[in-house]
Amino acid sequence: MSVLRIALPSKGWEEDTLGFLGQCGLRIDRSNPRQYRARMRGLPGGAAEVVFQRATDIFDEVNAGSVDLGITGYDIVAEHRSEEDEIVVVYGELGFRRCSLVVAVPEGWVDVTSVSDLAEVAVELRAAGRELRVATKYANLVRQFLFDRGITYFTLVEVSGAIEAAPALETADIICDITSSGVTLRENRLKPIVGGVVVESQACLIGNRRELQADPERLEATRGLLELMEAYLRSRQHVSITANIQGESAEDVARRVLASGGVAGLRGPTIARVFPQQPTEGSWFALTVVVGEDVLLRTVEALRRAGAGEVSATQVRYVFEHRSWTFEALKRQLGVASPEPRVSAPLPSA
């Protein structure tokens, strides 16, 4: 039986990654925290093999086929992608480790606030006999970004150590680096410029096209992984609301609730009879509906208009749809045909 192989990032990423996977219902078993190999539990068909590596190395490991899948930053993927690689982006936005690759200039450059201003500086430096020096670890992305904006007079500078210190050390004029809060830039008296975002990044899941195409068992295990990730990420936008409403029948309650507006939910409300501990006048029904967090208050107010008493709301843990759309997109990228839908045999008559 084939075993799915997954590379997870260490060195600063590990806690966030394991926390995310845990929320998805995927547990990593590792007897020693210092071990670089582990097992992932929670997938159909058994466990997957896990190897911990630096986020910057995971792209190469997946591309080489040493592992089938890997979690790394989208900035790393964008920097190293080529037409010849075997990489497929399986899930582009996992929702953690958000950051941006930005162009930043010294705060003392008071007249430089945008990319167009920077283009003028590059021309002025060229006229003075030198080129704009840009310190970055993202040579491919930065080179293309500047070319696309008409900035052609520049030199990319490789810096060992903290890139933010390059302007102060006079080894570069400006920098292009990853930032999440901007604190490090400000501490080094640097400022981002308008239009200077090269790429928005966060954790993403990548896979090896060749390995996933060749092994249906590992592809099926990938489907299970995507089902859980997708259901968890979708659930963060939904809440389950329960309300008690008095009415003549479930149909009567449904009509009043739907007429009040805004509480249809994913498919419609579920309504069940309530059997109170003490005799009461009339009948009571419990209504349950799943709605987006952005319409939570509007839904509560609509239920009140329909006669609801107590209303409770809880965060939904998972929201599964009738199929994993992320997996369907992956199959299209791989050129793998979807299996014909299974037709269940009729149940025997009683």
Buried (B, 14 or more C-beta within 10 A) or exposed (E): EBBBBBBBBBEEBBEBBBEBBEBBBBBBEBEEEEEEEBBBEBBEBEBBBBBBBBBBBBBBBBBEBBBBBBBBBBBBBBBBBEEEBBBBBBBBBBBBBBBBBBBBBBEEBEEBBEBBBBBEBBBEBBEEEEBBBBBBBBBBBBBEBBEEBEBEBBEBBEBEEEBBBBBEEEBBBBBBBBBEEBEBBBEBEBBBBEEBBBBBBBBBBBBBBBBBBEBEEBBBBBBBBBBBBBBBBBBEEBBBBBBBBBBEEBEBBBEBBBEBEBBBBEEEBBBEEBEEEEEEEEBBBBBBBBBEEEBBEBBBBBBBBBBBEEBEBEEBEBBEEEEBEBBEBBBEBBEEEEEEEEEEEEEEEE
